[in-house]
C-alpha cells in the first residue's frame, strides 16, 4: 500500500511541475564586451592546447582531445 501511495504522490508531483513551470522564460541576451579581451584570456589561459585538434589539422578551438 505504501509503494502505491508513493507512486501516486510522485506522479502528482511530476504532473504539477509539468503544468506549472517554476522556471523563468528564457530572455535574449545582448552580446557586449571587448572581443580582443576575450581572445587575450583564451590565449593566456591556454584554451587552445586542449580545445584544438592539432594532429588532425583542425581549426583553433573547434574541438580537441577526447574525454
N, C-alpha and C positions, 0 to 999 in steps of 0.2 A: 504494500500500500504506500509506503514511504517513497519508493522509487517512482511510482506513477505520479505522486504529488510533486516530486522534484522535477520530473519531466514536464509536467503542466506549467509549473512556475517558470522553468527555463524557456519553454516555448512562448509563454506570455511575455516574458522579458524581451526575447528576440523580436517578437512581433511589435512590441511597443517601441523598441529602438528603430525598427524599420519605418514605422508610421510617423514617429515624432523624432526627427533627427535632432541631435544635440549640437551638431557641428554648424559653424557659420558658413554661409555660401562663400565660395572662392572668389576673391576680388582680384582684378587685374592689377599688376604692379607696374610702376613706372621705372624703367631702367635708367638709372643715373649714375654718374661717377666717372672717374678717370680711367680709361682703358689702359693707358700706359702704366698706371699704378698697379692694376691687376696683373699686367704682364710682368712687371718687376717682381711682384710677390711670387708668381708662378716660377720664375727663373731662380729667385733667391731660395725658395723652399725645395727646389729640386723635383718639382712635379713631373718634368719630362722624363726623368730617369725611370720611373715606374709606369707612366701612362703613355709611353710611345713604344711601338714595335720597331726597334732599331734594326734587328736582324732580318725582319720581313720587309724592311723599307717602307714602313707605314708613315703617314704624316704625323707631325707632332701632336701630342695629346689626344690621339684617336684610338686609344687602347694600348695594351702592353702585355705585361706578364699575366699569366693565368693565376687565378686564386685557388 
